[in-house]
Structures are given as structure tokens and as C-alpha cells.
Amino acid sequence: MSPRPSIGTPRHDDRRRSYPALGARSERTGTWWGDAWVEALEELALDSARLARGRAYAEAGQVDAITVTPGRISAYVHGSRPRPYRTELRLRTLPDQVWEDFLDTAAQEPAHIAALLDKDLPHALADEAALLPASGDLIPDCSCPDDGYPCKHAAALCYQTARLLDEDPFVLLLMRGRGEQEVLAALTRRNAARMAVERAAPLPQLPTVQARVAVQPRTLPPLPRPFPTPPRPGHPPAFPEVHGGPDPLSLDLLATEAAIRAHTLLATGEDPIAPLTAWQDAVRLAAAHPGSGLTSATRALYTSLTRATDRTPTDLARAVAAWRQGGIEALDVLESPWDPPAGPFDRARPALSAAGFPGFRPSRNRLSTPTTQLRYGRDGLWYGYESDPGREDWWPRGTPDADPVGALTARLGD
């Protein structure tokens, strides 16, 4: 970060301050009030080329020491000739009543006083007194022969003044008619008066209870009956889209999920999500919404979930298909091959052959043909899968069934 300019001390009194030349600098440390000052200059300009020349003069350090008094900023600005030009900007000072309102507003909020002492200018204070110049408030003047409005020398002075304002908003207060010490003294008086009033106010009388009464045994009334559990989860409010704020679709998803989880916990005493791993919960969330590619919101949901779980969109889509097929048991069938005991699994091939479906090859808990597969789950159900020929890219299809023929028939009819 570039060093801050050295801001001098008053040479005469609190209402006249001179600041040494700030020197060359490629850019200023912008504050919102400094930016507003520059905007006021650029709004009054009739020639953008002169503004560009003025900015270049300021950045090159061609503005000498700046003197600020109420309603006036002046400095000598070096141009193309050896002798500098006397340049000034005039700004209307504020009436006494406006200043009184400004000081009253600042004294009512300790945060405002702290901000001013920290060389910060709150928006509320600036708006209260209309401190910042509006279009037409700045009146430039220069001894050069240039009849531009403003000329490049006045523009340079204005840009350098913005650098002063960035470092010390009291410069703006002085331009409008009050010096820094004058403003701080007025705020101190108001703050002291407010604190004196608060100290003099009587303290509220709080109800009291004698100690022997407080410790005496007593029977408490029974607690009221709990409210009945609502028949279904509530709907979250509509969240507006605010620039820079959270995504409203994500907020709606979180609020809906929280309502469903709370309702289930209230109705059953069990948290339906607590036993799930992060991956299982991500699959559950994705399965509760339309398939990927239908809406931008769904695509964004899939992207967020795959990034958070370090999986691919294909992994998530396949797991979602399994979850929709049979929940967490079907997801286990998708991801965890196992060796089932003899019995139902061994009887499946003859049953399939008798029903006209021969050619299934066994492998662990799976029976496969080139395009069709049945997987036996730990829950005793059969789950149908299919793949394109020669790809071994198996996807869940159909409805689980305790009968392998029924599971296969459901898959074929899906």
C-alpha cells in the first residue's frame, strides 16, 4: 500500500489549513466520499479531455501546497509554462441550522463519533447535512487563459483534493464551514450533556422477592400441554434476490430441508438425517429434486454437491437413480458388492430360467447378462440394472422385489 500523504497542522487557526504538496502518485486510496467528490467534478465538466489532462497533472504531482478555508480550496498548479497558475474551487458553506442538525445527529450515535475520530465519514452523517457537493455546487476559477469549465488546472486541484478527503473527512467539513477542533468540541459538549441527562434519570424500580420466600418449598403448576404436531412441514418464506447476498434458491433448499427434518424429529423423536454420511446425504438431497439438466438451479445443486463430496456428476446421477429406486438400501446395493449366503440367491437362476430368462451368470451378489443385471441386497430384495452391450456401465432400473423374476419384469416394463 502506498504511504499516506503527510497532512500538515493548521498554520493560522482551525478554519484555515494548508497541506503540503502530495507529490506524484499513480492512483488514490479511494473512499466513498472521495469518489463522490470526483463524481461531482466530472458531472460539471464540459470537456472530458481537460479532465484527463487534469488527472495527469495531479498524478504527476504538479499541484503545490493546498490551502482549505470555509467555502474555498486554493493552490498553485504547474502547467506547460514556467510560472504556475493560481487555481481555486469554491463551495457553498452550510447554514448554522444545518450544522446544528448535523452535530445533534452525530452526538446521538456513539458509533458516529468513533467513526469521525477514526477519520471515517458515515453515510448517514453525510446525508444529514448534504456535505458532499451535488451537481453544480463546485465553482472552479483559475488565472490561466484557458476558458474550459473546468480548466485542466482546476481539474488537477480537484483530483488532488480527493486524495486529501480520502485521508481526512474533516477537510470536507472545513470546506463546508467548520474546522475539526470546532466540530469535535461541539460533539464533546453534546455528548457530555446527554450523559448527564442519562445519569440524572431515576433507575427503574425492579420487583423484589424476600429471600425466605424465594427458598420456601412450593408446588409448581403443571406445564401446559405441548402443541399438537402439525400434519406436514411448513413452507419457508420466499427469499428475495439481493445483489451480493446469498443465493435465494440455496436458501429455499436449506429452509425446506430444515423444516422437513424438524417435523420428522418432532413427530417421531428420530432425526432422519443423523445416521447418514456426507455422501449419502448429498445423494438424498439431489434425489429430492428433478434430474440434472432440467433447470439451472438443479445443475447448480449437482455442481455444489459433487464439489463438496469429491465425486463426479456421473457418480451422483447414478447414485440418485439408485436412491430413487429404493433409498439407502438401494444405494448400498449400488456401491457395496458382497457374498450372500446360500439359499435365495442360489434358487434365483433356476427360477429365472423357468420363467424364460436363461443365461444369467453369477458373480458375488449379482446375476448378469450382457445388458441386464440383478443384484441381491442385504435386505433380501432383488434390484434390477441395465447397461448398453459391452460397456459394463450399469444403471439402476425398475422396482426392488423379493422375487428375482418380479424385479426383472419390473425392470423390463419400466
Buried (B, 14 or more C-beta within 10 A) or exposed (E): EEEEBEBEEBEEEBBBBBBEBBEEBEEBEEBEBBBBBBBBBBEBBEBEEBBEBBBBBBBBBBBBBBBBBBBBBBBBBBBEEEEBBBBBBBBBBBEEEBBEBBBEBBBEEEEBBEBBEEBBBBEEBBEBBBBBBEEEBBBBBBBBEBEBEBBBBBBBBBBBBBBBBBBBBBBBBBBBBBBBEBBBEBBEEBBEEEEEEEEEEEEEEEEEEEEEEEEEEEEEEEEEEEEEEEEEBEEBEEBEEEEEEEEBBBBBBEBBBEBBBEBBBEEEEEEEBEEBEEBBBBBBBBBBBEBBEEEEBBEEBBEBBBEEBEBEBEBBBBBBBBBBBBBBBBBBBBBEEEEBEEEBBEEBBEBBEEBEBEEBEEEEBBBBBEEBBBBBBEBEBBBBBBBEEEEEEBBBBBBBBEBBBBBBBBBEEE
